[in-house]
Amino acid sequence: MISKKAYNLPNGNAGRKITIKTKELILYLIFGIITTILNILSYYIFANILNLSIVISTIIAWLLTITVAFLTNKQWVFGSICWSLPTLIKEFASFIGYRVLTGLLELAIMYVFAERLHINDMFIKMCANVVVIIANYFASRFIIFKH
């Protein structure tokens, strides 16, 4: 977990605060890569092996990914150590809410570029994931798990 208390930072120590933000960003990117791989692989399995539609495959992949992302972001990336029911509900509801918005963004990107314009769906899936990761970081960092 990354928190100011874990590093015993005195107030006003800007250099150490930057270090924590850097570590937070690195952890977010690492777990973002893991969840992106999960998202793409699960999408591939549903769309190309099980022959489900692009939209249904995207939704299923998103649901799997969002569960893993919440747990890793809460515990290891943003160091939200409170697991009380009210805090958990608040964070999870916010997390889901923002993920729904970025999930709809991803779905729209997939629908427009892969389904309608017939651009390679795996290429579009990877591009959409980059956009979603950036949007999700800012929501998590500044709204959902703010310190």
C-alpha positions as CSV (number, residue, x, y, z in Angstrom):
1,M,0.0,0.0,0.0
2,I,1.2,3.5,-0.7
3,S,0.3,6.2,1.7
4,K,1.9,9.1,3.4
5,K,1.8,7.3,6.8
6,A,3.5,4.2,5.3
7,Y,6.5,6.4,4.4
8,N,6.4,8.6,7.5
9,L,6.4,11.8,5.4
10,P,6.6,15.1,7.3
11,N,4.3,17.8,6.0
12,G,5.7,19.9,3.3
13,N,8.2,17.4,2.0
14,A,7.4,17.9,-1.6
15,G,10.1,15.6,-2.9
16,R,8.8,12.6,-1.0
17,K,5.2,13.4,-2.1
18,I,6.3,13.3,-5.7
19,T,8.0,9.9,-5.1
20,I,4.7,8.6,-3.7
21,K,2.8,9.9,-6.7
22,T,5.4,8.4,-9.0
23,K,5.1,5.0,-7.3
24,E,1.3,5.3,-7.4
25,L,1.4,6.0,-11.1
26,I,3.8,3.1,-11.7
27,L,1.6,0.7,-9.8
28,Y,-1.4,2.0,-11.6
29,L,0.3,1.3,-14.9
30,I,1.4,-2.2,-13.9
31,F,-2.0,-3.2,-12.8
32,G,-3.5,-1.3,-15.8
33,I,-1.4,-3.5,-18.0
34,I,-2.5,-6.6,-16.2
35,T,-6.2,-5.7,-16.5
36,T,-5.8,-4.6,-20.1
37,I,-4.3,-8.0,-20.9
38,L,-7.2,-9.6,-19.1
39,N,-9.6,-7.4,-21.0
40,I,-8.1,-8.1,-24.4
41,L,-7.7,-11.9,-23.8
42,S,-11.1,-12.4,-22.4
43,Y,-12.6,-10.3,-25.3
44,Y,-10.6,-12.4,-27.8
45,I,-11.9,-15.7,-26.2
46,F,-15.6,-14.5,-26.3
47,A,-15.4,-12.9,-29.7
48,N,-13.1,-15.2,-31.6
49,I,-13.3,-18.5,-29.9
50,L,-16.9,-18.6,-28.6
51,N,-18.1,-16.4,-31.6
52,L,-20.1,-14.0,-29.5
53,S,-20.9,-10.6,-30.9
54,I,-18.4,-7.7,-30.6
55,V,-20.7,-5.8,-28.3
56,I,-21.5,-8.8,-26.0
57,S,-17.8,-9.8,-25.9
58,T,-16.8,-6.2,-24.9
59,I,-19.4,-6.2,-22.1
60,I,-18.3,-9.5,-20.6
61,A,-14.6,-8.6,-20.9
62,W,-15.4,-5.3,-19.2
63,L,-17.2,-6.9,-16.3
64,L,-14.3,-9.3,-15.6
65,T,-11.8,-6.5,-15.8
66,I,-13.7,-4.1,-13.6
67,T,-13.7,-6.5,-10.7
68,V,-10.0,-7.1,-10.8
69,A,-9.3,-3.3,-11.3
70,F,-11.3,-2.3,-8.2
71,L,-9.6,-4.7,-5.9
72,T,-6.1,-3.9,-7.1
73,N,-6.7,-0.1,-7.2
74,K,-8.2,0.0,-3.7
75,Q,-5.6,-2.2,-2.0
76,W,-2.3,-1.7,-3.8
77,V,-2.4,1.4,-6.0
78,F,-4.2,4.1,-4.0
79,G,-3.7,2.5,-0.6
80,S,-7.3,2.8,0.5
81,I,-7.0,0.8,3.7
82,C,-10.4,1.2,5.1
83,W,-12.6,-1.8,4.5
84,S,-15.6,-0.6,6.5
85,L,-18.9,-1.2,4.9
86,P,-19.8,2.5,4.3
87,T,-16.4,3.2,2.8
88,L,-16.4,0.1,0.7
89,I,-19.9,0.9,-0.6
90,K,-19.0,4.5,-1.4
91,E,-15.7,3.6,-3.2
92,F,-17.2,0.7,-5.0
93,A,-20.2,2.7,-6.2
94,S,-18.0,5.6,-7.3
95,F,-15.6,3.1,-9.0
96,I,-18.5,1.3,-10.8
97,G,-20.1,4.7,-11.8
98,Y,-16.9,6.0,-13.4
99,R,-16.2,2.6,-15.0
100,V,-19.7,2.6,-16.5
101,L,-18.9,5.9,-18.1
102,T,-15.6,4.7,-19.5
103,G,-17.1,1.3,-20.3
104,L,-19.7,3.1,-22.4
105,L,-16.9,5.1,-24.0
106,E,-15.1,1.9,-24.9
107,L,-18.3,0.4,-26.2
108,A,-18.9,3.4,-28.4
109,I,-15.4,3.3,-29.8
110,M,-15.8,-0.5,-30.5
111,Y,-19.2,0.0,-32.1
112,V,-18.2,2.9,-34.3
113,F,-14.8,1.8,-35.4
114,A,-15.0,-2.0,-35.4
115,E,-18.7,-2.7,-35.9
116,R,-19.7,0.1,-38.3
117,L,-16.4,1.1,-40.0
118,H,-15.0,-2.4,-40.1
119,I,-11.6,-1.5,-38.8
120,N,-9.8,-4.5,-37.2
121,D,-11.5,-5.1,-33.9
122,M,-8.4,-6.1,-32.0
123,F,-6.5,-3.0,-33.1
124,I,-9.5,-0.8,-32.1
125,K,-9.8,-2.8,-28.8
126,M,-6.2,-1.9,-27.9
127,C,-6.6,1.8,-28.8
128,A,-9.8,2.0,-26.8
129,N,-8.0,0.5,-23.8
130,V,-5.4,3.3,-23.9
131,V,-8.1,5.9,-23.8
132,V,-10.0,4.1,-21.0
133,I,-6.9,3.6,-18.8
134,I,-6.1,7.3,-18.9
135,A,-9.6,8.4,-18.1
136,N,-9.9,5.8,-15.3
137,Y,-6.6,6.9,-13.7
138,F,-7.8,10.5,-13.3
139,A,-11.2,9.4,-11.9
140,S,-9.5,7.0,-9.4
141,R,-6.7,9.3,-8.3
142,F,-8.7,12.5,-7.9
143,I,-12.2,11.3,-7.1
144,I,-12.7,7.7,-6.0
145,F,-9.6,7.0,-3.8
146,K,-8.5,10.5,-3.0
147,H,-6.4,10.7,0.1
